[in-house]
């Protein structure tokens, strides 16, 4: 099984160190979220991206994670109660418990390297994102020397991941270097 981020460390996912390296605004700008878009945040964790996504759209926001503790931490981030339009979904990335063509935008941030069935996860992305939608994938650069992240042997090469996304029906732009340790791929269904 691939390395999975341990929920005992979820405070790090919301910390200032992460924000300094990977500000959510930079990633969300790639999604180009419209004011009423439905967005699926796959591997949402405690909502590092989910909360700012919900601030950008009045549409439904699906926070999907395989770890119940992460989704509970997300629910606790709203002291007055999580908005009804933000829905937590306990589900693995390779078998999304979401209807077909449910999302205008989809985000996989630092999660695909953890997925055992990567090709099936990409099939699911194609199934769930609308034909005119967009998928943004953020992953760890295999050549990054900075500490942190998964073992280098589990990191996904941007070129290989882009090729696999293309094989599953996405037009994919060249990888974007977000910082010294992360890259992004932007895909649209063909």
N, C-alpha and C positions, 0 to 999 in steps of 0.2 A: 504494500500500500504506500502511496505517496505521502510525503510529509504533510501534515495538516497543522495549521496554526492552533495552538492550544488555547481554549477559552479562559484559562486562568490568567492569561496575559492580555485580556481584552482591553484593559485600560491603556495599553500602549497604542492600540488601534485608534484611540481618540486623542492621543497626546500631541503636545506641541512639536516634539521631535519629528513625528510623521508629517504634521502640517507644514513644517519648514521644508521638508524634502518633496512632498507630494501634496501641494495645496489642492483641495477639492475643486476649486473654481477652474483651474487649468484643465482638469479632466472633463468636468461637466460642460465646459465650453465646446469641447469636441463633439459632445452629444447633440448640441444645438436643440435643446429642449424647448418646445413650444409651450404657450400658456395653458393649453388643455391636453397636452400629450400624456399618454399612459406610459410609464417607465418601469422596467423591471431591473432591479439591482440584484444581480445573482452573486451570491456569496457576500451578502450585505453586512454580515457581522453585526456589531452594535450600532450601525447606521452612520458611519463616517461619511458616506456619500448619500445615504437615504434621506437624511434630514435636509441637507441643502437641495437635493432633488425636489423634495416636497415643497420647498420654498420657491422653486422655479416654475412649478406647474400646479394648476388646480385639478388636474386629472388624477387618476388612480396611480399610486406608487406601490409596486410589489417589492417587498423586502424578502428575498429568498435566501435561506441558509439551511445547511444540513445539521447545524448544531442548535438545539433548543435554548441553551444558555445565551447564545448570541442574540437570538430574537427576543428573549426576555429582557436583556440589557437594552435593546433598542426601545422596547415598550416603556421602560423606566426613564428614558431620556425626555419624555414629554410629561412634565409634572402635572399638567391639567388633563392628561389623558391623550393618547395618540389619536390623531384625526382619523375618522372612519375611512377616509379615502386612502390611507396608508395601511396596507394589508400585509401581515407577516405570513409567510408560506414556508413551512418546514418541508424541504424537498432537496434532493441532490441535483446537481447541475446536469447530470446525464439523463434525468427522468423528471423534468419540471412538471410540477402539479399546477400548471397554468393552461388555459384554453389556447387553441391555435389562433394565430393572428391577434393576440391580446395586447401586444406592446408596440408603441410607436418607436420607442428607444429602449435599448438594453445595454447594461453595463456589466462587464466581468472584470472586476479589479482584483488583481493578485490572487486569483482563484483557479484558473485553468490548469496551472501546474500541479494542483492538488487532485485533480479529477482523474480517476483511473480510466474511465471510458471517454477520452477526449473527443474522439470522432462522434460518439453518440451525443455528447454535450453540444457539439456544433450542429448536429442534426436537429436537436431540440431548439437551439437558437434560431435556426431557419424556420422551424415550425411556429414558434411563438412570436417572432417579430413580424410586423405587418410588411407587405410587399414594398411599401414606400418608406420603410423604417430604416433604422441605423443601429449598428452594434459597435460598441467601443470595448476593446480588450486592453487592459493594462497588465503588463507582466514584468518580471525581473530580467534584466539583461544578464545573459550567461557570463559575459566577460567582466562584469562589475567586480571591483576589488573591495569595495566598502563592505564592512561587516553588516550582518543582518540578512534576513530573508531565508529562503529555503536553501538546501545544499545545491551547489552549482550543478550537480548531476541531474537534478530534478527541474532545473529551469528550462524554459522553452525558447529555442532560437526563434527570433522574429521572422526570419525568412521561411523557416519550416512551418511555423504556425500560420503565416500568411498563405502559404501554399495549401495547407489543409483547409483553411477557411474557404479558399477558392474552390477546392474540390467539393465542398459542401454547399456551393451555390452563392457565395458572396463575392462581390467585386471589392477588392481590398487595395487601399492606397499603400504607398511605401511606408515603412515603419517611421514613427515620429519618436525622437529621443526626448523624453520628458525631463530627464535629469541624468545624473551619472549612473543611476542604478535601474531606472525604469524606462520602458518604451511603451508606445501605444500603437494599436492597429485599429483602423476605422474600416468597417465593412458595411456594405449595403446589399440587400438581397438582389439577385439577378433574376 
